[in-house]
Every structure is written in structure tokens, then in C-alpha cells.
Amino acid sequence: MLIFLFIYAGLIKLLNLSFFRFTISQSPLIIPGTINLISIFIPLLELLTALMLIFTKTYKIGLLFSLFLMNMFTLYLMVLITFYSKIPCACGGILGKTSYTVHILFNLLYIGISLVGIYLVKKSRPSKT
């Protein structure tokens, strides 16, 4: 589920880069001089996260990246809906048509999936005793 999410999110942003760039330029939390960098960095980081989740040698760090990305995006959304009235949405697909509350709940589900994955990885390590 995490792999699909990050491949989808990263590709949608890259395939609609001008829309993504325009939308994040409307955010009161994004510094105008960083928009071009952020508009490339975020989708590439999402695709890198998906790639890390695919391979056995990197899936542990992929889970940590996943948790980090989902936490940062959820925090970003929560700050926007708490302190600002005009909230831009660069989300594609079904999430772009939902409320921010639904989007945050969706993110919390994926944070939970990341946490379960991290727990299972730690649990499967052989003990040092």
C-alpha cells in the first residue's frame, strides 16, 4: 500500500508539474523562492521512498521515510486548516475531491501502516541475548 501511494503521489506531481508548482505557490507556508526546488524535491522524495520500500536492503529506511513524509504532510495540512482560510490543494485523484478532514484521516491511516511496518521490522530482528 505504501509503495503504491508514493509511486502514485510522486508520478501525479511530476506529470502535472506546472499544476503542482502553481498550487504550492498559493500556500502561505511555502517560501516563494523555494517553490521550484520543492516542486521537484517532494515528488522525487516520494518516488525514492517507494523505491526503498521495494528492496529488502532499503525497506527499513523506506519505512522511516514513509513515516516522516506522512507526518510532515499531515502536520502541514493541520497547520493550514487551523490558521488559514484559503487552502490550496495539490492532491490528485480521489483525495483532491475530499475534505481536509478526510485527507488527514487518510494520512493517519498511512502513518499507522508505516508504524506497524517499523514495529514488525524491529520485532523480526534476532535478539542479541
N, C-alpha and C positions, 0 to 999 in steps of 0.2 A: 504494500500500500504506500509506503514512504517513497519507494523508488518511482512508482507511477506518479505520485503527487509532484515530486521535484522535477521529473522529466517534463511533465505537462506544464507546470508553472514556468520553468525556465524557457521551454520552447515557445510557449504562447507569448511571453515577453519579448523574446528575440524576433519572432515572426511578425510581431506588431510593435516593433521598437519605437517608431515615431509616436504611436498612441501611448505606450508606456512612458516614454520620455515626457510627453506633454502632460500626462496625468500626474506624474510625480512632481512636475514643475509647479503644479497647483497646490501642492502640500505646504502648509505653513511650517512644517517641521524639517523640510529639506532646504539646505543652504543652496541658493541659486547657482553658485559657481561649481557645485559638485554634481549637478544633475546628469551631465554626460557620463561622468565616471560611474555614478550609482546605477544609471540605466543599463550599463554593460555589466558591472560587477555583480549585481544581485542575480540576474539570470544565469551568469556563468557559475556563481557560487551554488545556485540550486542544482545545476547540471553536474557540477563536481560532486556535490553531496550524493546525488543519485548514483553516480559512477562509483563512489567509495562504498556505497551500500551493496553494490553488486558483487564486489570481490572480497573473498574471505580475509585477505591480509589487511583490508582497509575498512571493513564494515563496522568495526568498533568506533573508529574515529568518525565514520559516516553517521552513526547514531548520535554522536555528540554534536556534530554539525547540524543534524536534523533538529535536535532539541534546541540548540542555540538559535537557529533561524526561526523556528516556530515561536519560541519565547519572545524574540525581538520583534517579530511581526505582530504578535498578539499585544505586546506592550505598546507598540506604535499605534495600533488600532484603538486601544483603550485610552491612550492619551488624546488621540484625535476626537473620539466621541465624547470625552469628558470635558475638554477645554475649547473645542472649536465647533462652529455651527455648519460651515461649509466643508464637507469632507470628500475629497476626490477618491475615486475607486479605480484602480488599475487592474482589477481582478477580471480574469476572463472566464468564460463558461458559466456554469450554474451559479458559482459564488458571486459573480458580478451582478446577479439578479436578486440576491438575498439581502436581508438587513445586516447591519454590522453586528448585531447580537448573534444572529445565526452564524456569521462568519467567525466570530470569536469562539462560539461553541465548537464549530468545526475545527478550529485551530487547537482548542483544548483537547479534543479527541486525538489529534495527531501528536500533541505533546505527550499525552498518555501512552500512545503507541511507542513513541521514542523512549519513554521512561521504562516501559515493560521490556523493550528490546535491550536497554542498558542493564536492567536487572537480570535478565536471562543470560546475558553475556557474562556478567560477574558471577552468577550462580554456577555457570558451567565451567568456570576455571577450576583446575585442580587445587586443592588446598595445599599449603606449604608445611603441613604438620607431618 
